[in-house]
Structure formats: structure tokens, C-alpha cells
Amino acid sequence: MIMKIFVSHSRDFNYKDELYKPIRESILNNKYEFFLPHENENSINTKEIIKNSDLILAEVSFPSIGEGIELGWANMLNVPVLCAHREGAKISGSLKYLTKNFIAYKDSTDLVNQITSFLSFYSK
């Protein structure tokens, strides 16, 4: 069965080029089913998608109320969370109550490499 991964993020950065594109162009895209919430303009029930996901990949470099709500749903639904943030970004201290899984990355290539590494251990 293919792992389903919901990608959560703020709208306050270039997520299409810095997050979506690197994921879609990587080998990860062939190994896992990624749901990228703003990939198209259709209205979606995010809570239902999170409920049916195996993992939440949360890019947390930029604080976001909407993302906080999504992470709260994931926590309530017992869906594991992996938080990723740019090196040097000031991230919310409350995230440590949601997960122990954090990665700090330098650029999009490093992000994909670190996600790949995490998932190779996580999915075993």
C-alpha cells in the first residue's frame, strides 16, 4: 500500500516553486502519494484528507493559523507529523507538543533529500 502524505504549509512563501515542484520532480513523487492542497483551485475538505493520510509533512518556516488548525486536526486524529523548516527559521515552540520529528533544510534539494531519508526509516 502506498503511503499517503498530506503537505501542510503557510501561504506566505513561494510554496509552488520551493515545495510542490521539488516534491513532484523528485523520486518521492513515484514512491508516495502526496496531496498538495493548493496544487489546483478546487475546494477541498482538508480535514477529511488529513483523516485519510498516513503522515503530515508540515513546512513550518512561516507561522500560519490555517496550518495550525490542520496540525491540530492531525494531532486529534492521531496522524503523525513531520515538521520541516528552513535553517535559521524561528519556529513555534508549541510544535514540540505535536511531534518529535523535525528536519532543518538549506534549500529545496536538501529538503527532498532529508524527506527521503526520513521516509526510508519511517516507512520500514
N, C-alpha and C positions, 0 to 999 in steps of 0.2 A: 504494500500500500504506500502511495506517495504522501510524504509529509506535506500538510497544508500550512503555509506561513502567511499570516496577515502582517502587512507592513504599516506601522503607525508612525506619524511624523507631524511636525508643525507645517503650516503653510508659509512660514516666514523665511524660507530659504529655497534655493533652486532644486527642489526635490526631483523634478523630472530629469534633469541632467546629472545631478550628483548622487541620486539614489536609485530611481527607476531604471534609467538607461544602463548603468553599470550592472545592475542585477539581471536585467533582461539580456544583456550581451555576454553574460558570464556562463560558465558551465553549471552554475547553481540553477539557472532557469530550466535546464534539462533534467535536473535531479529532483527538484521540489516544485510544488505548486504554490506560486506566490500570488497573493491578492494585493494589488496596489490600488488603494481606494480612489485615487484621483487620476487614474490612467484614462478613464473616459468620463463623460459628463452625466452618466446615468445616475439616478437616485438609487441609493442602496441602503439596506438595513445593516449597518455596521455591527450592531450588537449580535445579530444572528450569524454573521460571517465569523466574528470572533468566537462565538459559541462552538462553531464547527471547525475551528482551527486547532492545529497541534502545537503551534508556537506563535508568539507575537514578537516580531522584530521591531523594536521601537527606536527610532532615531531621536535622541533626546537632547541634542545640542541647543535647541531653541525651545524655551518653555511654551506650552500650548494648553489652553483649557480643554479643547476638544480631545487632544491626545491624552490628557489626564483622565478624562471621562472614559475613553477607550481602555486605558490601562486599569482603571477601577473595575470595569466590566470583566476584563481578563482575569483579574485577581478574584473577583466574585465567582467566576465560572471555572476557576482553577486551571486556567490556560497559562502555561509557563511563558515568561517574558525574557527576552534578551535585549538589553539596552546597549545601544551603540552611540558614541558621541565623538566629535572631533577632539583631538588632543588639545588641551587647554580650555575647552568649553566649561563654563560653570554650570553644573547640572544640579537639579533639585536633590536635596538630601533625603527627601521622602521616598525616592526611588528604591533606596536600600531596603525598604519595608515590603516592596513588591518582588524583588529578585536579588539574587547574588550574582547574576550573570551580566557582566559589563565588559564591553570592549571599547578601547580608545583607538581611533584611527587617524592617520595622517591625510589621506586623500581617498578617492573612490576606489582605486586599485587596492590599497591597503584594507579598506572596508570589506571588499569582496573576499580578499584573502583571509581576513580574520573571521568572517562569517563562515567561510568554507571550513576553516579549521575547527571552529566551534561545532558546526553541524556534524563533522566527521566523528567527533567524540559523543555528541549529544544523541545522535540517532542510532548508536550501537546498543 
